[in-house]
Amino acid sequence: MRLEECFNRGLLRKARVSEDVITKELHNAYRHLENAIKCLDDEMYDLAVVSVYTAMFHASRAILFRDGIKERSHICVIEYLRVKYPDLGEYVAVLDNYRQSRHTMLYGIDVDILSDDAEEGIRSAADFIEKVESIVGRPQNPQGKKSEGE
């Protein structure tokens, strides 16, 4: 779906969002990253992948909120970042891959996720969240420490 269509269909729309909401989104991103690490430690690789995607998604929403945009579509979040933040292209591709993996984890029948998928996702999510913080302004990781892989 193209960005213009996302706006025309109301899947993305202009909105006023407080700084507090942006900070909460980044805190949510870190919380889900921590969950991914715990799932990896417990060898629950499918749940780790779901948490990786969720962490990256919340970080993405922080950017949209900072830009005064609210979303109603995961695809449109990805399209917004792809168009408006081309320097995040590598991360946007990873986000989209994990979006598809998340869908498979939640709705698929034959799911085969390896520890490498979860480990790489955790590294990518940690890097992405840090990059997002540099774009929107850096609150603090709620645990007051860097996550594994950072």
C-alpha positions, 0 to 999 in steps of 0.5 A: 500500500502506498503512503498516500493511500494510507492517509486517504483511507484513514490508516494514518492521520494527523494528530496531536500527541504529547511528549509523554506518549512518545516517551511511553512508546520508547519505554514499551519498546524497551520492555518488549526487547527485554521480553525478547531476551527472556524468551531467548534465554528460555528457548522460546524463539517464536515468542522472542521473534514476536517480542522483537517485532513488537519492540520495533513497532513501538519504537516506530510509533514513537517516530510517527507520534513525534511527527504528529501522525497516528496509525491504524495499520502496521503496513502503513507504519512501515510505508511511512518510515520507508518514505519519510525516513529513507536512512532507516531503510535497512531497519524498515526492511528488518521490521517488515520481515519480523512483521511477516514472521510475527504473522506466521508465529501467531497464525501459522501451523508449521512454525520453525524459528531458530535461535539465530532468528531471535538473536539477530532480531534482538540485535536489530531491535536494540540498534533500531530503538537506539536510532529512534531515540536519536531521532525523537530524543533520548528518554531513559531505558526504564531499567536504567541500563542497556539491553543485551545486544546493545 
